[in-house]
Amino acid sequence: MCGFAAGSGVLRTDELVLMCVVRGGAVRNDPGMDGTSLAPYSQEVSDGVFAYVQPDGSWWLNNTGIVVGSTVVAVDASSTERRTRALLHETRRLTAAPIRTLVNTHHHGDHTNGNCLYDGAAVVAHRRCRDGVAGQVIGGLDAVFGQVDWGDLTIRPPDVVFDDRTDVFAGDRLVELHYIGTPAHTAGDVVAWLPEERVLFAGDLVFTGGTPFMLMGSVAGALDALAALRRFGAETLVPGHGPVGDMTAIDDVERYARFVLDLADRSVEAGLSPLDAARDVDLGEFADWHDSERIVGNLHRAMAELGGLPRGGAVDIMAAFADMLDYNGGPLRCLA
């Protein structure tokens, strides 16, 4: 998902006047696009290591991790107060060990809005993630996603930052944190790697069943990031959104990124805008992935970089989301 940074394209309802879709209430359990339940669940991916999955993985429905030892390392919070409290309740159901560390894989609000509810835990992230969290706001996005009950949350930037890699521990259990080395999904993407268990929490570098989103990072950088993920040789890969899988999940994201780059190159040559390019293209094998409107944002990024913008450089977030709303015909589907 994404967060919106103050001073760099905050989306406000008075700037995009659109019909809003009303959402709210408890954590949703109505059927997703494929008819399956949207109830969150924990999945033990190794002894004492859990993925907390929030179907269907669309906007604001992220996955998190719970690594249990004599203490707990949590990997990412969630988007709303009720969703983060449900995550914390599930953590308490799984273990009585205290949560001492919360890792943020990147700054987007679906992974960080709930940081403030992790009392007693140090929040650890890449240096650029801290900058991103500190500069964003919670809520004010009704024109984009409809009305969402964000709850009583406040911005809490990470307490501990690093530039390349660091280690954290759940008791004696090692969790390696690695900056992926390039802007990709964002400018500060981190993965959590458990070398003994061969489990990789990939954050939003990997989506399964949903359209990847690279507007605030780099499409070309995403290809380098995916190559770096392959080098871990994980047996289990927990994506930032969608079902748990293995390293083959990287293949789909890589094909999509190459599809976007090829389309961007042809569209620049033809003098098309990102929106017109997206409208003209057949998404092919990617058409059934939810949040297909992200093709527009991804083209904004890829075409800007073809024009000389550096990876992770500032793009017009307002313009990109306005085009995504136009492509979608109104507010984006949001079940937060």
C-alpha positions in Angstrom: 0.0 0.0 0.0 1.0 3.6 0.4 1.2 6.4 2.8 1.0 10.1 1.9 3.7 12.4 3.2 2.9 15.9 4.3 4.3 18.5 2.0 4.8 16.0 -0.8 1.4 15.3 -2.3 -1.0 14.8 0.6 -4.3 13.8 -0.8 -7.2 15.8 0.7 -10.9 15.5 0.1 -11.1 19.2 -0.9 -8.6 18.6 -3.6 -10.2 15.6 -5.2 -14.0 15.9 -5.0 -15.5 12.5 -5.7 -18.3 10.4 -4.5 -17.1 8.5 -1.4 -17.9 4.9 -0.5 -18.7 4.5 3.2 -16.8 1.8 5.1 -16.4 1.2 8.8 -17.3 -1.1 11.7 -15.4 -4.2 12.8 -12.7 -6.0 10.8 -14.5 -7.0 7.7 -15.4 -10.7 7.1 -17.5 -10.4 3.9 -16.4 -12.3 0.8 -13.5 -11.0 -1.2 -13.4 -10.6 -5.0 -13.0 -14.4 -5.4 -15.7 -15.2 -2.8 -13.3 -16.2 0.0 -13.5 -14.9 3.6 -11.7 -11.7 4.5 -11.1 -12.8 8.1 -7.5 -12.4 9.1 -5.6 -15.5 10.2 -2.2 -16.6 11.5 -0.2 -19.2 9.7 2.7 -21.0 11.4 5.4 -21.0 8.7 8.1 -22.5 11.0 8.2 -23.5 14.6 7.2 -20.4 16.5 7.2 -18.2 13.4 3.9 -16.9 12.2 2.6 -15.0 9.2 -0.5 -12.9 10.0 -2.4 -12.7 6.7 -5.2 -10.2 6.0 -7.2 -11.3 2.9 -7.6 -10.3 0.3 -4.4 -8.3 0.4 -5.8 -5.3 -1.4 -5.4 -1.7 -0.5 -4.5 -1.3 3.3 -4.8 -5.1 4.0 -1.2 -6.0 4.7 0.5 -9.1 6.1 2.6 -9.0 9.2 5.0 -11.4 11.1 5.2 -12.7 14.6 8.5 -14.3 15.6 8.4 -16.0 19.0 11.2 -16.7 21.4 11.5 -15.6 25.0 10.5 -12.3 23.6 8.7 -11.4 20.3 9.9 -9.7 17.2 6.9 -8.3 15.3 7.2 -7.5 11.6 5.0 -4.6 10.7 1.9 -3.2 12.3 -1.4 -2.6 10.5 -3.5 0.2 9.0 -6.3 0.9 11.5 -6.7 0.8 15.2 -9.1 -2.1 15.0 -6.9 -4.1 12.7 -3.8 -3.5 14.7 -5.6 -4.4 17.9 -6.9 -7.6 16.3 -3.2 -8.4 15.4 -2.1 -7.8 18.9 -4.9 -10.0 20.3 -3.8 -12.8 18.0 -0.2 -12.3 19.1 -1.3 -12.7 22.7 -3.3 -15.8 21.8 -0.1 -17.3 20.3 2.3 -16.4 23.1 2.6 -14.7 26.5 6.1 -13.5 25.6 6.5 -9.7 25.5 6.8 -7.8 22.2 10.2 -6.1 22.5 10.9 -5.2 18.8 8.6 -4.0 16.0 10.2 -4.0 12.6 8.8 -1.7 9.9 9.6 -3.0 6.4 8.8 0.4 4.9 6.9 3.6 5.8 3.5 3.1 4.2 0.6 3.5 6.6 -0.8 0.0 6.2 2.4 -1.2 7.8 3.1 1.6 10.3 -0.1 3.4 11.3 -0.5 1.0 14.2 3.1 1.6 15.5 1.8 3.7 18.4 -0.1 0.7 19.9 3.1 -1.3 20.4 3.8 -0.1 24.0 7.1 -1.4 25.3 8.5 -2.3 21.9 11.3 -0.5 20.1 10.4 0.3 16.4 13.3 -0.5 14.1 13.5 0.4 10.4 15.7 1.9 7.6 16.6 5.5 8.0 14.5 6.6 5.1 11.5 4.7 6.5 11.7 6.9 9.6 11.7 10.0 7.5 8.7 8.7 5.6 6.7 7.8 8.7 7.5 11.2 10.3 6.3 13.0 7.3 2.9 11.3 6.7 -0.5 11.6 8.1 -3.2 9.2 9.1 -6.6 9.6 7.4 -7.9 12.4 5.2 -8.2 10.0 2.2 -12.0 9.7 1.8 -11.9 11.0 -1.8 -9.5 8.2 -2.7 -10.6 5.2 -0.6 -14.0 6.1 0.8 -14.6 6.6 4.5 -12.3 4.5 6.6 -12.5 4.2 10.4 -8.8 4.7 11.2 -9.5 4.8 14.9 -7.4 6.6 17.6 -3.9 6.4 16.1 -1.0 8.8 16.2 2.2 8.8 14.1 5.1 7.0 15.7 8.3 7.1 13.7 10.8 4.3 14.2 13.1 4.6 17.3 16.1 2.8 15.9 17.3 3.2 12.3 20.0 1.6 10.2 21.5 2.0 6.7 22.5 -1.4 5.4 21.7 -4.2 7.8 21.3 -5.0 11.5 20.2 -8.0 13.7 17.4 -8.2 16.2 16.5 -11.1 18.4 13.4 -12.9 19.7 15.2 -14.3 22.7 18.0 -16.3 21.1 16.3 -16.4 17.7 18.1 -14.3 15.1 16.2 -12.1 12.7 18.4 -10.4 10.2 17.2 -7.0 8.8 18.5 -6.1 5.3 18.0 -2.9 3.3 17.3 -4.2 -0.2 19.9 -1.8 -1.7 17.8 0.3 -4.0 14.5 2.2 -4.2 11.9 -0.4 -5.2 8.5 -0.3 -3.6 9.7 2.7 -1.6 13.1 4.3 -1.0 13.7 2.4 2.3 12.5 -1.2 1.8 13.8 -3.7 4.4 13.3 -7.5 4.6 13.4 -9.7 7.7 15.3 -12.9 7.2 15.4 -15.9 9.5 18.4 -17.8 8.3 17.9 -20.9 10.6 14.3 -21.3 9.6 14.8 -20.1 5.9 11.8 -17.8 6.2 11.8 -14.4 4.5 9.4 -11.6 5.3 9.6 -9.6 2.0 7.4 -6.7 2.8 5.8 -5.0 -0.2 8.6 -6.0 -2.5 6.3 -9.0 -3.2 2.6 -9.1 -3.7 0.7 -12.3 -4.5 -2.6 -12.1 -6.2 -2.5 -8.3 -6.3 -0.9 -5.7 -8.5 2.5 -4.5 -7.2 2.9 -0.8 -6.6 6.2 1.1 -7.3 5.0 4.7 -7.6 7.1 5.8 -4.5 10.1 3.7 -5.3 11.3 2.5 -8.7 10.2 -0.1 -11.3 13.7 -0.6 -12.5 14.9 -0.8 -8.9 12.3 -3.4 -8.2 14.0 -5.8 -10.6 17.3 -5.4 -8.8 15.4 -5.9 -5.5 13.8 -9.1 -6.7 17.2 -10.4 -7.8 18.5 -9.6 -4.3 15.6 -11.5 -2.8 16.4 -14.6 -4.8 19.9 -14.7 -3.2 18.4 -15.5 0.2 17.2 -18.9 -1.1 14.2 -18.9 1.3 12.0 -21.9 1.6 9.1 -19.8 2.7 8.3 -16.3 1.5 5.8 -14.1 3.3 4.7 -11.3 0.9 3.6 -7.9 2.1 0.1 -8.6 0.7 -1.5 -11.9 -0.3 -1.1 -15.6 0.5 2.2 -17.1 1.9 4.3 -18.9 -0.7 7.8 -19.6 -1.8 10.4 -18.1 -4.0 8.3 -18.7 -7.1 6.2 -15.7 -6.0 9.0 -13.5 -7.2 8.5 -14.7 -10.7 5.1 -13.1 -11.1 6.3 -9.7 -9.7 9.3 -9.8 -12.0 7.2 -10.4 -15.1 4.9 -7.6 -14.2 7.7 -5.1 -13.6 9.2 -6.0 -17.0 5.7 -5.6 -18.5 5.5 -2.1 -17.0 9.0 -1.1 -18.2 8.3 -2.3 -21.7 5.0 -0.4 -21.8 6.6 2.7 -20.4 9.3 2.7 -23.1 6.8 2.3 -25.9 4.5 4.9 -24.4 7.3 7.5 -24.1 8.2 6.8 -27.7 4.6 7.3 -28.8 4.1 10.4 -26.7 1.4 9.0 -24.6 0.5 10.0 -21.0 0.6 7.4 -18.3 -3.2 7.4 -18.1 -3.6 7.0 -21.9 -1.0 4.3 -22.0 -2.8 2.4 -19.2 -6.2 2.7 -20.9 -4.8 1.5 -24.2 -3.0 -1.6 -22.9 -4.3 -5.2 -22.5 -3.1 -6.3 -19.0 -3.1 -9.9 -20.2 -2.1 -12.3 -17.5 -2.2 -9.5 -14.9 -5.8 -8.5 -15.6 -7.3 -10.6 -12.8 -5.1 -9.2 -10.1 -6.9 -6.8 -7.8 -6.0 -3.1 -7.7 -5.2 -3.1 -11.5 -5.4 0.7 -11.4 -1.9 0.6 -10.0 -0.7 0.3 -13.6 -1.2 4.0 -13.9 0.9 4.9 -10.9 3.6 2.5 -11.9 3.7 4.1 -15.4 4.0 7.5 -13.8 7.1 6.3 -12.0 8.6 4.3 -14.9 8.1 7.0 -17.5 9.5 9.7 -15.2 12.7 7.6 -14.7 13.0 7.1 -18.5 12.9 10.9 -18.6 15.9 11.1 -16.3 14.4 11.1 -12.8 16.6 9.1 -10.4 15.3 6.0 -8.7 13.2 7.1 -5.8 13.1 10.7 -7.0 10.0 12.8 -6.2 7.1 12.3 -8.6 3.7 14.1 -8.5 1.8 11.8 -6.2 -1.3 13.9 -6.5 -1.4 13.7 -10.3 -0.7 9.9 -10.2 -3.5 9.2 -7.8 -5.9 11.5 -9.7 -5.2 9.5 -12.9 -5.6 6.2 -11.0 -9.1 7.4 -9.8 -9.9 8.4 -13.4 -8.8 5.0 -14.6 -10.9 3.3 -11.9 -13.9 5.4 -12.5 -14.1 6.6 -8.9 -12.8 5.7 -5.4 -10.4 2.8 -5.1 -11.7 -0.4 -3.6 -10.8 -0.4 0.1 -11.8 -2.9 2.7 -9.8 -1.5 5.6 
